[in-house]
Amino acid sequence: MKDIIVIVGPTGVGKTKLSIELAKELDAEIINGDSVSIYKRLDIGSAKPSMEERREIPHHLIDIRDVTEDYTVFDYQKDVRRLIEEIQSRGKRVIIVGGTGLYIKAALYNYEFTEGTTYHEYKEYSNEELLEKIKKYPVEYLPEVQNRKRLVRLLNKLENNEETSYEKDNLLYPIQVIGLTCDRDILYQRINDRVDQMMKKGLLEEIYSLKDEYPHSRILNSGSGYKEFYAYLQGTKTLEDTIEEIKKNSRRYAKRQFTFFKHQFPTKWFETNFENFQETINQVLEDIKKGA
């Protein structure tokens, strides 16, 4: 069995472009490792691969859920493991690419999920106290503090150990983990520029098309690039402040991503050459072929 290639790193560092070029060279299919791209209609804010790119290389786990549906780490784990078997049975290599580290690790390592048996309303706690209790767990996204229903539901899941039990070092597949990185100042500027480009491409129009779903959608209330618009739609925050908040949250998320991938995966890091990306591709290919 050939190694599964896993491409990780902070947002805005070139993971999608690298995955497509590697898939061409390695005769591979790509599994999405971004929790927001799973959802239909979240196109601009999630920076999904274009339809042309998806026609060129088979992509999996993109646009498989509506924004009003839930999709858990457990769902992702089951789907990825099924896809790995299917893709490899066709004689193809597997590339997993994305920035949602918890999802990727749950699929490749021996995470074990158990169903909770108790439910508490936590009436004795304020929303702020519930949020502080949630922060003690390794969660990927934090609910908004004003959304008490989601705070209560998430804390119940965490306290019932539904999504946190795993054997950290029990890897189920042979993998090569490729991490892309770059100078922090360059990365932060790229993140800021990308948010501006999203606005030019029609992110605000995308948000307006989703506004009726906001009160009922977990992903819209938790996904970076979407959750920040809730206050804007309620008329309590300006568009300018909303855009700045997206940039700030995206930079903070990038920092958390780098920390997670650095400590949770056996990652080989490569400095992205934005001026000559082919050089980055060649370096990564050479390393993969050594380990193949």
Buried (B, 14 or more C-beta within 10 A) or exposed (E): EBBBBBBBBBBBBBBBBBBBBBBEBBEBBBBBBBBBBBBEBBBBBBBBBEEEBBEEBBBBBBBBBEBEBEBBBBBBBBBBBEBBEEBBEEEBBBBBBBBBBBBBBBBBBEBEBEEEEEEEEBEEBEBEEBBEBBEEBEBBBBBBEEBBEBBBBBBBBBBBBBBBEBEEEEBBBEBBBBBBBBEEEEBBEBBBEBBEEBBEBEBBEBBEEBBEBBEEBBBBBBBBBBBBBBBBBEEEBEEEEBBBBBBBBBBEBBBEBBEBBBEBBEBEBBEBBEEEBEEBBBBBBEBBEEEE
